[in-house]
């Protein structure tokens, strides 16, 4: 971005985001690289816009005129009627299906063949790979500020169960399976029963779900004698197995839940 971009230059940046020519974050070797200038441009779109009534809706909406809902989705994208909105500056690739109501925010990137189910959120700048299934009420938190912070990243062929919440730049590597109800933030700890280790994020790296991991919600004892006497526990994300080349996501998840149930 130049020092003092015009409104037209910011709108051109949003156009490039919608075409997939720019991304808020992109693969970089084995990791991901943030593009802070893109996030700066999105923030400028808010600052340079003015509040207007959003036309074409039976409900009363008012938002920045620079960031209206998209009405020009590319061929091959299916958005089922019922209250879904895909905001200006979001990229949605061919073969994506969005069930109602769902929301895809500015700067998000949803790659080919992915499914966004009802009540799911793809937050600002979240990156979603190919053939990802976001189940009902799954939430990918937005990470727009600070501009150098990595957004939530979901890589190819990931299954995200109902009500899963991923926030603060969590990265889910390819082919992982997250069972319904798993909640992960930057400060979460993932307990890997298979490899007997604890996975944590840090200032230099995001919390990362390993490739092919099957993660279920569990619990661990709360610390202290007072908590012990009362049988209190704290929620914990637990890796119970890893997918092999012969198991699809649903089969892996059903098998894991059967063994832990």
LOTI-19752 format. One record per residue: residue number from 0; y, x, z of N, C-alpha, C in turn. Coordinates in Angstrom, 3 decimals, m for minus. Atoms other than C-alpha are relative to their C-alpha. Layout:
BEGIN
(r NUM; (Y; X; Z); (Y; X; Z); (Y; X; Z));
...
# end
This chain:
BEGIN
(r 0; (m1.204; 0.839; 0.000); (0.000; 0.000; 0.000); (1.254; 0.874; 0.000));
(r 1; (m1.260; m0.735; m0.020); (3.550; 1.172; m0.690); (0.779; m0.411; 1.232));
(r 2; (m0.717; 0.191; m1.255); (6.178; 1.263; 2.052); (0.505; m1.427; 0.177));
(r 3; (m0.578; 1.344; m0.117); (7.820; m2.085; 1.314); (m0.516; m0.881; m1.135));
(r 4; (0.564; 0.786; 1.096); (5.494; m4.207; m0.811); (0.680; m1.349; m0.135));
(r 5; (m0.584; 1.301; 0.266); (6.849; m7.317; m2.427); (m1.046; m1.089; 0.185));
(r 6; (0.897; 1.138; m0.086); (5.378; m10.772; m2.133); (m0.973; 0.002; m1.188));
(r 7; (0.846; m0.018; 1.186); (4.050; m10.424; m5.703); (m1.093; 1.053; 0.117));
(r 8; (1.007; m1.045; m0.168); (2.264; m7.164; m4.849); (m1.063; m0.406; 1.010));
(r 9; (0.960; 0.477; m0.995); (0.644; m8.741; m1.791); (m0.914; m1.053; m0.619));
(r 10; (0.817; 1.009; 0.668); (m0.520; m11.709; m3.871); (m0.974; 0.645; m0.985));
(r 11; (0.889; m0.718; 0.917); (m1.950; m9.280; m6.426); (m1.160; 0.634; 0.764));
(r 12; (1.067; m0.556; m0.838); (m3.909; m7.585; m3.625); (m1.006; m1.086; 0.365));
(r 13; (0.909; 1.099; m0.312); (m5.346; m10.964; m2.593); (m0.840; m0.381; m1.207));
(r 14; (0.758; 0.263; 1.220); (m6.349; m11.565; m6.216); (m1.148; 0.996; m0.156));
(r 15; (1.021; m1.037; 0.145); (m8.238; m8.261; m6.266); (m1.106; m0.159; 1.044));
(r 16; (1.016; 0.299; m1.013); (m9.995; m9.156; m3.013); (m0.915; m1.128; m0.472));
(r 17; (0.795; 1.144; 0.456); (m11.120; m12.465; m4.523); (m0.932; 0.373; m1.144));
(r 18; (0.852; m0.450; 1.103); (m12.525; m10.673; m7.570); (m1.018; 1.053; 0.447));
(r 19; (0.917; m1.015; m0.498); (m14.385; m8.171; m5.389); (0.359; 1.409; m0.408));
(r 20; (m0.433; m1.337; 0.414); (m12.383; m5.222; m6.741); (0.446; 0.845; 1.181));
(r 21; (m0.361; m0.658; m1.256); (m11.131; m4.355; m3.251); (m0.802; m0.623; 1.127));
(r 22; (0.686; 0.513; m1.186); (m12.861; m4.706; 0.098); (0.684; 0.543; 1.237));
(r 23; (m0.560; m0.465; m1.270); (m11.659; m4.481; 3.677); (m0.826; 1.125; 0.594));
(r 24; (0.883; m1.093; m0.407); (m14.646; m2.212; 4.339); (m1.082; 0.116; m1.063));
(r 25; (1.003; m0.204; 1.042); (m17.295; m0.703; 2.080); (m1.000; 1.064; 0.426));
(r 26; (1.004; m1.005; m0.351); (m20.504; 1.310; 2.271); (0.497; 1.408; m0.305));
(r 27; (m0.408; m1.398; 0.155); (m19.988; 5.042; 2.685); (m1.161; 0.869; 0.476));
(r 28; (1.194; m0.727; m0.397); (m23.232; 7.016; 2.628); (m0.901; m0.884; 0.832));
(r 29; (0.850; 0.787; m0.893); (m25.334; 5.805; 5.543); (0.822; m0.897; 0.918));
(r 30; (m0.856; 0.807; m0.861); (m22.338; 4.171; 7.207); (0.936; m0.890; m0.794));
(r 31; (m1.008; 0.857; 0.620); (m19.310; 2.034; 6.435); (1.371; 0.593; 0.245));
(r 32; (m1.362; m0.514; m0.081); (m15.695; 2.954; 5.793); (0.985; m1.162; m0.066));
(r 33; (m1.052; 1.015; m0.015); (m12.713; 0.785; 6.672); (1.078; 0.381; m1.006));
(r 34; (m1.161; m0.208; 0.862); (m9.903; 0.372; 4.135); (1.229; m0.588; 0.690));
(r 35; (m1.106; 0.550; m0.783); (m6.903; 0.017; 6.444); (1.146; m0.525; m0.843));
(r 36; (m1.096; 0.479; 0.833); (m4.447; m0.416; 3.571); (m0.253; m1.441; m0.469));
(r 37; (0.315; 1.388; 0.371); (m6.290; m3.606; 2.577); (0.329; m0.939; 1.158));
(r 38; (m0.290; 0.845; m1.163); (m6.056; m4.992; 6.095); (1.506; m0.085; 0.247));
(r 39; (m1.460; 0.049; m0.109); (m2.373; m4.044; 6.184); (0.575; m1.012; m0.990));
(r 40; (m0.468; 0.959; 0.991); (m1.883; m6.042; 2.982); (m0.252; m1.437; 0.413));
(r 41; (0.297; 1.352; m0.482); (m3.581; m9.081; 4.511); (0.990; m0.401; 1.086));
(r 42; (m0.984; 0.306; m1.049); (m1.315; m8.877; 7.554); (1.374; m0.292; m0.600));
(r 43; (m1.280; 0.261; 0.666); (1.685; m8.704; 5.225); (0.018; m1.371; m0.661));
(r 44; (0.064; 1.339; 0.591); (0.476; m11.870; 3.506); (0.386; m1.063; 1.017));
(r 45; (m0.433; 0.922; m1.050); (0.924; m13.643; 6.828); (1.509; 0.106; 0.233));
(r 46; (m1.416; m0.199; m0.328); (4.346; m12.119; 7.434); (0.926; m0.478; m1.109));
(r 47; (m0.854; 0.376; 1.123); (5.703; m12.801; 3.953); (m0.121; m1.470; m0.374));
(r 48; (0.181; 1.413; 0.326); (4.363; m16.349; 3.741); (0.897; m0.899; 0.835));
(r 49; (m0.729; 1.024; m0.748); (6.121; m19.504; 4.870); (m0.945; m1.162; 0.258));
(r 50; (0.848; 1.132; m0.344); (4.571; m22.525; 6.556); (0.263; m1.172; m0.936));
(r 51; (m0.102; 1.154; 0.888); (3.861; m25.371; 4.144); (m1.140; m0.958; 0.295));
(r 52; (1.089; 0.966; m0.067); (1.811; m28.557; 4.153); (m0.993; 0.312; m1.115));
(r 53; (1.038; m0.317; 0.979); (m1.501; m27.937; 2.400); (m0.348; m1.271; m0.767));
(r 54; (0.261; 1.213; 0.770); (m1.903; m30.447; m0.460); (m1.485; m0.190; m0.287));
(r 55; (1.345; 0.273; 0.467); (m5.053; m32.108; m1.683); (m1.015; m0.233; 1.081));
(r 56; (0.939; 0.233; m1.092); (m6.586; m32.954; 1.692); (0.350; m1.302; 0.696));
(r 57; (m0.290; 1.225; m0.749); (m6.968; m36.239; 3.577); (0.461; 0.267; 1.425));
(r 58; (m0.410; m0.362; m1.347); (m6.174; m34.362; 6.792); (1.344; 0.740; m0.048));
(r 59; (m1.292; m0.680; m0.087); (m2.906; m32.833; 7.966); (m0.229; 1.472; 0.313));
(r 60; (0.111; m1.437; m0.192); (m2.927; m29.045; 7.510); (1.313; 0.649; m0.373));
(r 61; (m1.187; m0.788; 0.314); (m0.100; m26.561; 7.557); (m0.342; 1.470; 0.230));
(r 62; (0.362; m1.416; m0.080); (m0.521; m22.853; 6.865); (0.973; 0.806; m0.843));
(r 63; (m0.823; m0.869; 0.828); (1.115; m19.854; 5.223); (m0.261; m0.289; m1.473));
(r 64; (0.182; 0.343; 1.414); (1.725; m20.560; 1.557); (m0.659; 1.120; m0.782));
(r 65; (0.678; m1.114; 0.655); (0.343; m17.123; 0.695); (m1.518; m0.039; 0.181));
(r 66; (1.419; m0.021; m0.360); (m3.084; m17.976; 2.156); (m0.608; m1.406; 0.026));
(r 67; (0.576; 1.342; 0.037); (m4.145; m21.475; 1.062); (m1.515; 0.065; m0.208));
(r 68; (1.419; 0.029; 0.371); (m7.781; m22.560; 0.652); (m0.169; 0.265; m1.490));
(r 69; (0.261; m0.282; 1.410); (m9.285; m21.319; m2.602); (m0.459; m1.266; m0.717));
(r 70; (0.424; 1.121; 0.817); (m9.672; m23.879; m5.336); (m0.551; 0.436; m1.334));
(r 71; (0.402; m0.560; 1.298); (m10.878; m21.573; m8.112); (m1.239; 0.863; 0.158));
(r 72; (1.210; m0.778; m0.241); (m14.359; m20.502; m7.123); (m0.677; 0.374; m1.316));
(r 73; (0.619; m0.443; 1.251); (m16.251; m18.497; m9.750); (m1.254; m0.802; m0.316));
(r 74; (1.239; 0.688; 0.373); (m19.176; m19.985; m11.696); (m1.184; 0.546; 0.793));
(r 75; (1.200; m0.427; m0.717); (m22.489; m19.903; m9.864); (0.112; m0.080; 1.500));
(r 76; (m0.172; 0.218; m1.438); (m21.030; m20.571; m6.398); (m0.072; m1.500; 0.259));
(r 77; (0.129; 1.425; m0.310); (m22.023; m23.897; m4.819); (0.552; m0.265; 1.392));
(r 78; (m0.597; 0.415; m1.272); (m19.849; m25.394; m2.076); (m0.207; m1.504; 0.110));
(r 79; (0.377; 1.404; m0.147); (m21.276; m28.707; m0.892); (1.133; m0.764; 0.675));
(r 80; (m1.101; 0.765; m0.614); (m18.705; m31.431; m0.066); (m0.251; m0.285; 1.475));
(r 81; (0.140; 0.366; m1.402); (m17.989; m32.136; 3.571); (0.855; 0.788; 0.962));
(r 82; (m0.936; m0.627; m0.926); (m15.160; m30.047; 4.964); (0.030; 1.508; m0.003));
(r 83; (m0.014; m1.456; 0.073); (m15.790; m26.432; 3.951); (1.319; 0.504; m0.576));
(r 84; (m1.177; m0.652; 0.573); (m12.839; m24.108; 3.284); (m0.290; 1.487; m0.180));
(r 85; (0.053; m1.433; 0.288); (m12.836; m20.680; 1.652); (1.431; 0.437; m0.247));
(r 86; (m1.422; m0.319; 0.007); (m9.494; m19.051; 2.242); (0.351; 1.001; m1.095));
(r 87; (m0.566; m0.971; 0.939); (m7.342; m17.123; m0.200); (m0.323; 1.409; 0.468));
(r 88; (0.294; m1.384; m0.341); (m8.346; m13.472; m0.352); (m1.423; 0.252; 0.451));
(r 89; (1.415; m0.179; m0.327); (m12.058; m14.054; 0.349); (m0.804; 0.085; m1.292));
(r 90; (0.874; m0.143; 1.162); (m14.733; m12.954; m2.123); (m1.319; m0.697; 0.259));
(r 91; (1.295; 0.673; m0.067); (m17.768; m15.159; m2.753); (m0.692; 0.221; m1.340));
(r 92; (0.692; m0.382; 1.223); (m20.326; m13.922; m5.303); (m0.854; m1.144; m0.543));
(r 93; (0.838; 1.020; 0.618); (m22.493; m15.908; m7.688); (m1.289; m0.186; 0.789));
(r 94; (1.226; 0.316; m0.713); (m25.504; m17.630; m6.204); (0.192; m0.305; 1.462));
(r 95; (m0.271; 0.347; m1.402); (m23.821; m18.182; m2.825); (0.048; m1.517; 0.139));
(r 96; (m0.033; 1.426; m0.314); (m24.345; m21.630; m1.301); (0.648; m0.162; 1.370));
(r 97; (m0.700; 0.255; m1.263); (m22.025; m22.950; 1.413); (m0.182; m1.471; 0.355));
(r 98; (0.227; 1.362; m0.462); (m23.041; m26.028; 3.392); (1.161; m0.438; 0.904));
(r 99; (m1.165; 0.470; m0.737); (m20.466; m28.253; 5.118); (m0.313; m0.264; 1.469));
(r 100; (m1.258; m0.716; 0.236); (m18.511; m27.725; 7.214); (m0.184; 1.464; 0.371));
(r 101; (0.046; m1.430; m0.282); (m18.156; m23.954; 7.097); (1.354; 0.589; m0.372));
(r 102; (m1.293; m0.619; 0.264); (m15.255; m21.510; 6.923); (m0.195; 1.471; m0.313));
(r 103; (0.006; m1.412; 0.394); (m14.841; m18.186; 5.119); (1.453; 0.463; m0.012));
(r 104; (m1.394; m0.376; m0.211); (m11.671; m16.392; 6.171); (0.426; 1.137; m0.934));
(r 105; (m0.610; m0.990; 0.885); (m9.327; m14.029; 4.329); (m0.622; 1.380; 0.220));
(r 106; (0.547; m1.347; m0.071); (m10.717; m10.573; 3.520); (m1.502; 0.059; 0.114));
(r 107; (1.459; 0.001; m0.091); (m14.337; m11.657; 3.926); (m0.615; 0.283; m1.365));
(r 108; (0.741; m0.323; 1.217); (m16.920; m10.535; 1.371); (m1.415; m0.528; 0.178));
(r 109; (1.340; 0.585; m0.080); (m20.078; m12.592; 0.769); (m0.692; 0.281; m1.324));
(r 110; (0.640; m0.482; 1.231); (m22.484; m11.062; m1.743); (m1.024; m0.998; m0.529));
(r 111; (0.807; 0.915; 0.802); (m24.923; m12.622; m4.196); (m1.187; m0.589; 0.770));
(r 112; (1.197; 0.660; m0.498); (m27.548; m15.154; m3.187); (m0.017; m0.328; 1.467));
(r 113; (m0.031; 0.286; m1.435); (m26.418; m15.629; 0.406); (0.211; m1.487; 0.256));
(r 114; (m0.145; 1.388; m0.428); (m26.517; m18.956; 2.257); (0.829; m0.045; 1.273));
(r 115; (m0.821; 0.228; m1.184); (m23.793; m20.038; 4.697); (m0.236; m1.437; 0.421));
(r 116; (0.405; 1.339; m0.414); (m25.078; m23.006; 6.654); (1.122; m0.713; 0.750));
(r 117; (m1.013; 0.851; m0.625); (m23.210; m25.821; 8.410); (0.537; 0.603; 1.296));
(r 118; (m0.705; m0.449; m1.211); (m20.668; m24.930; 11.119); (m0.030; 1.524; 0.169));
(r 119; (m0.022; m1.457; m0.073); (m20.971; m21.222; 10.290); (1.405; 0.519; m0.302));
(r 120; (m1.293; m0.655; 0.209); (m17.944; m18.911; 10.367); (m0.225; 1.404; m0.517));
(r 121; (m0.083; m1.388; 0.471); (m17.442; m15.798; 8.279); (1.435; 0.424; 0.255));
(r 122; (m1.340; m0.318; m0.461); (m14.452; m14.290; 10.067); (0.735; 0.956; m0.903));
(r 123; (m0.856; m0.831; 0.832); (m11.596; m12.290; 8.620); (m0.598; 1.396; m0.169));
(r 124; (0.463; m1.325; 0.415); (m12.784; m9.158; 6.776); (m1.491; 0.253; 0.243));
(r 125; (1.440; m0.190; m0.177); (m16.474; m9.695; 7.696); (m0.665; 0.278; m1.341));
(r 126; (0.705; m0.409; 1.212); (m18.845; m8.140; 5.151); (m1.443; m0.486; 0.066));
(r 127; (1.336; 0.607; 0.022); (m22.011; m10.050; 4.220); (m0.697; 0.437; m1.278));
(r 128; (0.711; m0.548; 1.142); (m24.625; m8.542; 1.931); (m0.719; m1.044; m0.829));
(r 129; (0.766; 0.857; 0.900); (m27.028; m9.975; m0.633); (m1.132; m0.712; 0.748));
(r 130; (1.143; 0.786; m0.482); (m29.551; m12.708; 0.205); (m0.033; m0.125; 1.512));
(r 131; (m0.118; 0.211; m1.448); (m28.296; m13.122; 3.768); (m0.043; m1.491; 0.284));
(r 132; (0.003; 1.400; m0.431); (m29.010; m16.400; 5.555); (0.732; m0.093; 1.332));
(r 133; (m0.728; 0.296; m1.230); (m26.386; m17.450; 8.092); (m0.346; m1.427; 0.391));
(r 134; (0.450; 1.317; m0.407); (m27.970; m20.365; 9.935); (1.127; m0.798; 0.640));
(r 135; (m1.006; 0.910; m0.533); (m26.131; m23.341; 11.409); (0.663; 0.571; 1.244));
(r 136; (m0.830; m0.401; m1.142); (m23.310; m22.458; 13.831); (0.017; 1.503; 0.255));
(r 137; (m0.126; m1.448; m0.147); (m23.648; m18.695; 13.290); (1.472; 0.396; m0.108));
(r 138; (m1.400; m0.407; m0.062); (m20.370; m16.935; 14.049); (0.126; 1.502; m0.227));
(r 139; (m0.351; m1.400; 0.237); (m19.206; m13.656; 12.513); (1.478; 0.139; 0.311));
(r 140; (m1.380; m0.074; m0.447); (m16.033; m12.804; 14.362); (0.884; 0.768; m0.959));
(r 141; (m0.968; m0.702; 0.823); (m12.923; m11.696; 12.534); (0.517; 1.249; 0.682));
(r 142; (m0.569; m1.249; m0.513); (m11.639; m8.138; 12.940); (1.083; 0.428; m0.978));
(r 143; (m1.121; m0.335; 0.879); (m8.235; m7.885; 11.291); (0.881; 1.086; 0.606));
(r 144; (m0.780; m1.022; m0.700); (m6.393; m5.820; 13.900); (m0.836; 0.595; 1.116));
(r 145; (m0.817; m0.967; 0.747); (m6.218; m2.954; 14.573); (m0.563; 0.267; m1.389));
(r 146; (0.403; m0.119; 1.401); (m6.330; m2.124; 10.878); (m1.102; 1.030; m0.203));
(r 147; (1.046; m1.011; 0.134); (m8.627; 0.860; 11.456); (m1.334; m0.410; 0.569));
(r 148; (1.243; 0.433; m0.633); (m11.299; m1.184; 13.246); (m0.969; m0.554; m1.039));
(r 149; (1.024; 0.485; 0.923); (m14.560; m1.831; 11.404); (m0.276; m1.475; 0.269));
(r 150; (0.343; 1.407; m0.202); (m15.215; m5.539; 10.832); (m1.502; m0.183; 0.206));
(r 151; (1.420; 0.313; m0.089); (m18.552; m7.254; 11.394); (m0.646; 0.234; m1.367));
(r 152; (0.700; m0.335; 1.239); (m21.050; m6.020; 8.789); (m1.435; m0.512; 0.085));
(r 153; (1.372; 0.482; 0.118); (m24.258; m7.816; 7.769); (m0.535; 0.519; m1.333));
(r 154; (0.502; m0.605; 1.221); (m26.308; m5.865; 5.243); (m1.029; m0.914; m0.690));
(r 155; (0.840; 0.843; 0.852); (m28.781; m7.153; 2.623); (m1.230; m0.540; 0.728));
(r 156; (1.277; 0.605; m0.411); (m31.688; m9.533; 3.369); (m0.122; m0.202; 1.505));
(r 157; (0.002; 0.271; m1.442); (m30.699; m10.233; 6.973); (m0.110; m1.496; 0.238));
(r 158; (0.084; 1.395; m0.433); (m31.658; m13.506; 8.662); (0.729; m0.129; 1.333));
(r 159; (m0.801; 0.222; m1.206); (m29.114; m14.715; 11.240); (m0.286; m1.415; 0.484));
(r 160; (0.421; 1.295; m0.506); (m30.439; m17.566; 13.382); (1.139; m0.873; 0.486));
(r 161; (m0.999; 0.970; m0.430); (m28.638; m20.648; 14.607); (0.718; 0.414; 1.273));
(r 162; (m0.790; m0.280; m1.193); (m25.827; m20.125; 17.074); (0.147; 1.461; 0.349));
(r 163; (m0.189; m1.439; m0.247); (m25.884; m16.333; 16.772); (1.484; 0.328; m0.067));
(r 164; (m1.384; m0.458; 0.006); (m22.558; m14.684; 17.596); (0.073; 1.510; m0.127));
(r 165; (m0.172; m1.439; 0.228); (m21.605; m11.245; 16.224); (1.485; 0.292; m0.062));
(r 166; (m1.431; m0.192; m0.175); (m18.228; m9.858; 17.191); (0.336; 1.487; 0.088));
(r 167; (m0.570; m1.326; m0.288); (m16.032; m6.743; 17.395); (m0.657; 1.126; m0.802));
(r 168; (0.481; m1.070; 0.846); (m17.464; m4.788; 14.481); (m1.467; 0.325; 0.119));
(r 169; (1.446; m0.227; m0.047); (m21.184; m5.154; 15.161); (m0.536; 0.147; m1.426));
(r 170; (0.639; m0.226; 1.308); (m23.292; m3.856; 12.258); (m1.473; m0.368; 0.087));
(r 171; (1.409; 0.384; 0.065); (m26.634; m5.429; 11.335); (m0.572; 0.586; m1.278));
(r 172; (0.536; m0.701; 1.167); (m28.690; m3.261; 9.027); (m1.002; m0.871; m0.754));
(r 173; (0.791; 0.789; 0.940); (m30.813; m4.476; 6.126); (m1.306; m0.492; 0.608));
(r 174; (1.276; 0.630; m0.309); (m33.761; m6.838; 6.686); (m0.190; m0.309; 1.479));
(r 175; (0.131; 0.372; m1.405); (m33.056; m7.372; 10.370); (m0.082; m1.517; 0.135));
(r 176; (0.141; 1.422; m0.309); (m33.830; m10.755; 11.944); (0.569; m0.229; 1.394));
(r 177; (m0.597; 0.335; m1.291); (m31.698; m12.231; 14.729); (m0.396; m1.423; 0.347));
(r 178; (0.439; 1.328; m0.411); (m33.271; m15.152; 16.567); (1.179; m0.822; 0.503));
(r 179; (m1.054; 0.912; m0.446); (m31.216; m18.196; 17.507); (0.488; 0.368; 1.394));
(r 180; (m0.588; m0.214; m1.312); (m28.818; m17.605; 20.358); (0.327; 1.427; 0.360));
(r 181; (m0.350; m1.397; m0.286); (m28.448; m13.815; 20.159); (1.518; 0.162; m0.085));
(r 182; (m1.435; m0.279; m0.023); (m24.904; m12.729; 21.090); (0.193; 1.503; 0.149));
(r 183; (m0.248; m1.438; m0.045); (m23.703; m9.200; 20.368); (1.489; 0.283; m0.161));
(r 184; (m1.364; m0.503; 0.107); (m20.332; m7.546; 20.947); (m0.054; 1.525; 0.012));
(r 185; (m0.047; m1.463; 0.022); (m19.183; m3.941; 20.828); (m0.564; 0.619; 1.269));
(r 186; (0.458; m0.553; m1.279); (m20.101; m3.468; 24.499); (m1.414; m0.426; 0.375));
(r 187; (1.366; 0.433; m0.299); (m23.539; m5.097; 24.315); (m0.968; 1.189; m0.023));
(r 188; (1.107; m0.951; 0.053); (m26.733; m3.143; 24.933); (m1.193; m0.723; m0.620));
(r 189; (1.211; 0.538; 0.594); (m29.789; m3.767; 22.756); (m1.184; 0.779; 0.565));
(r 190; (1.168; m0.619; m0.614); (m33.122; m3.089; 24.479); (m1.151; m0.023; m1.010));
(r 191; (1.028; m0.145; 1.026); (m35.717; m1.793; 22.006); (m1.345; 0.216; 0.697));
(r 192; (1.299; m0.100; m0.652); (m39.157; m2.553; 23.454); (m0.986; 0.830; m0.810));
(r 193; (0.939; m0.704; 0.860); (m40.920; m1.005; 20.467); (0.121; 1.505; 0.198));
(r 194; (m0.239; m1.447; m0.106); (m39.321; 2.448; 20.773); (0.456; 0.421; 1.391));
(r 195; (m0.366; m0.273; m1.400); (m38.466; 2.196; 24.499); (1.308; 0.774; 0.097));
(r 196; (m1.319; m0.619; m0.024); (m34.776; 2.960; 24.116); (1.059; m1.089; 0.140));
(r 197; (m1.154; 0.891; m0.072); (m31.358; 1.397; 24.699); (0.984; 0.392; m1.090));
(r 198; (m0.936; m0.245; 1.090); (m28.963; 1.054; 21.778); (1.381; m0.473; 0.415));
(r 199; (m1.375; 0.304; m0.374); (m25.229; 1.149; 22.427); (0.952; 0.445; m1.107));
(r 200; (m1.066; m0.463; 0.869); (m22.059; 1.427; 20.410); (0.893; 0.971; 0.752));
(r 201; (m0.945; m0.916; m0.618); (m19.177; 3.741; 21.118); (1.285; 0.003; m0.779));
(r 202; (m1.285; m0.051; 0.686); (m15.665; 4.614; 20.077); (m0.138; 0.466; m1.447));
(r 203; (0.144; m0.569; 1.338); (m16.897; 6.527; 17.042); (m0.978; m0.769; m0.877));
(r 204; (0.983; 0.733; 0.794); (m19.615; 4.090; 15.944); (m0.164; m1.404; 0.558));
(r 205; (0.194; 1.366; m0.466); (m20.301; 0.358; 16.088); (m1.371; m0.177; 0.637));
(r 206; (1.336; 0.396; m0.428); (m23.172; m1.265; 17.932); (m0.777; m0.399; m1.253));
(r 207; (0.751; 0.187; 1.238); (m25.892; m1.268; 15.262); (m1.394; m0.537; 0.291));
(r 208; (1.365; 0.505; m0.025); (m28.993; m3.412; 14.905); (m0.788; 0.765; m1.054));
(r 209; (0.711; m0.833; 0.967); (m31.597; m1.153; 13.247); (m0.610; m0.811; m1.147));
(r 210; (0.600; 0.634; 1.164); (m33.088; m1.912; 9.848); (m1.351; m0.618; 0.364));
(r 211; (1.271; 0.680; m0.205); (m35.899; m4.459; 9.996); (m0.286; m0.452; 1.413));
(r 212; (0.238; 0.385; m1.394); (m35.492; m5.091; 13.733); (m0.033; m1.518; 0.147));
(r 213; (0.060; 1.418; m0.360); (m36.462; m8.514; 15.097); (0.534; m0.116; 1.424));
(r 214; (m0.729; 0.054; m1.266); (m34.031; m9.332; 17.916); (m0.048; m1.420; 0.542));
(r 215; (0.038; 1.312; m0.648); (m34.489; m12.194; 20.383); (0.876; 0.041; 1.247));
(r 216; (m0.750; 0.024; m1.257); (m32.360; m13.340; 23.336); (m0.953; 0.060; 1.185));
(r 217; (0.805; m0.117; m1.215); (m33.786; m12.321; 26.692); (0.897; 0.133; 1.203));
(r 218; (m0.803; m0.181; m1.216); (m32.617; m11.408; 30.163); (m0.493; 1.224; 0.751));
(r 219; (0.352; m1.091; m0.900); (m32.605; m8.575; 32.663); (0.547; m0.333; 1.376));
(r 220; (m0.463; 0.348; m1.348); (m32.194; m8.721; 36.445); (1.445; 0.425; 0.222));
(r 221; (m1.354; m0.369; m0.395); (m28.634; m8.788; 37.714); (m0.074; 1.027; 1.131));
(r 222; (0.078; m1.055; m1.022); (m27.864; m5.733; 39.881); (0.399; m0.507; 1.378));
(r 223; (m0.398; 0.289; m1.373); (m27.594; m5.875; 43.657); (m0.994; m0.886; 0.717));
(r 224; (0.950; 0.764; m0.806); (m29.618; m7.330; 46.496); (0.349; m1.483; 0.054));
(r 225; (m0.418; 1.418; m0.041); (m27.552; m10.552; 46.614); (m0.524; m0.732; m1.230));
(r 226; (0.497; 0.606; 1.227); (m28.432; m11.262; 42.986); (m1.525; m0.057; 0.001));
(r 227; (1.461; m0.035; m0.029); (m32.062; m10.251; 43.560); (m0.564; m1.144; 0.834));
(r 228; (0.475; 1.085; m0.876); (m32.519; m12.719; 46.433); (0.100; m1.348; m0.698));
(r 229; (m0.227; 1.286; 0.675); (m31.173; m15.517; 44.248); (m0.637; m0.075; m1.379));
(r 230; (0.690; 0.014; 1.281); (m33.189; m14.559; 41.185); (0.933; m0.048; m1.193));
(r 231; (m0.967; 0.056; 1.091); (m30.097; m14.060; 39.028); (m0.323; 1.036; m1.070));
(r 232; (0.243; m0.913; 1.118); (m30.313; m12.450; 35.621); (1.182; m0.030; m0.956));
(r 233; (m1.058; m0.150; 0.993); (m28.020; m11.324; 32.818); (m0.640; m0.040; m1.379));
(r 234; (0.560; 0.092; 1.339); (m28.557; m12.122; 29.155); (m0.088; 1.387; m0.642));
(r 235; (0.217; m1.288; 0.654); (m29.879; m9.276; 27.026); (m0.621; m0.235; m1.368));
(r 236; (0.595; 0.037; 1.330); (m30.703; m8.745; 23.355); (m1.165; 0.986; m0.033));
(r 237; (1.220; m0.795; m0.085); (m34.247; m7.424; 22.925); (m0.656; 0.094; m1.377));
(r 238; (0.791; m0.201; 1.221); (m36.001; m5.909; 19.899); (m1.470; m0.071; 0.384));
(r 239; (1.402; 0.198; m0.363); (m39.572; m7.162; 20.103); (m0.956; 0.522; m1.075));
(r 240; (0.834; m0.567; 1.058); (m40.881; m5.858; 16.755); (0.892; 0.422; m1.153));
(r 241; (m0.674; m0.347; 1.243); (m39.923; m4.454; 13.359); (m0.787; m0.612; m1.162));
(r 242; (0.644; 0.560; 1.184); (m40.601; m6.130; 10.043); (m0.672; 1.105; m0.809));
(r 243; (0.592; m0.917; 0.965); (m43.005; m4.441; 7.683); (0.212; m0.576; m1.398));
(r 244; (m0.259; 0.412; 1.365); (m43.033; m4.744; 3.915); (m0.670; m1.293; m0.406));
(r 245; (0.757; 1.196; 0.368); (m45.373; m7.747; 3.969); (0.506; m1.269; 0.666));
(r 246; (m0.444; 1.178; m0.744); (m43.464; m10.071; 6.278); (1.405; m0.400; m0.409));
(r 247; (m1.353; 0.480; 0.227); (m40.526; m12.231; 5.346); (0.657; m0.272; 1.352));
(r 248; (m0.761; 0.127; m1.247); (m37.839; m12.995; 7.906); (m0.571; m1.082; 0.905));
(r 249; (0.487; 1.099; m0.832); (m39.205; m16.335; 9.091); (m1.364; 0.307; 0.599));
(r 250; (1.311; m0.359; m0.527); (m42.752; m15.046; 9.438); (0.125; 1.002; 1.133));
(r 251; (m0.200; m1.006; m1.046); (m41.564; m12.039; 11.438); (0.544; m0.638; 1.270));
(r 252; (m0.605; 0.633; m1.167); (m39.473; m14.229; 13.716); (m0.991; m0.917; 0.710));
(r 253; (0.972; 0.903; m0.629); (m42.183; m16.821; 14.295); (m1.070; 0.779; 0.745));
(r 254; (0.999; m0.810; m0.674); (m44.711; m14.131; 15.137); (0.539; 0.619; 1.275));
(r 255; (m0.598; m0.616; m1.182); (m42.322; m12.412; 17.551); (0.180; m1.027; 1.117));
(r 256; (m0.225; 1.038; m1.012); (m41.433; m15.650; 19.337); (m1.322; m0.498; 0.581));
(r 257; (1.309; 0.429; m0.494); (m45.107; m16.623; 19.604); (m0.522; 0.971; 1.051));
(r 258; (0.509; m1.010; m0.945); (m45.921; m13.352; 21.373); (0.828; 0.067; 1.267));
(r 259; (m0.858; m0.094; m1.187); (m42.934; m13.557; 23.719); (0.150; m1.342; 0.720));
(r 260; (m0.165; 1.329; m0.580); (m43.135; m17.303; 24.437); (m0.925; m0.242; 1.178));
# end
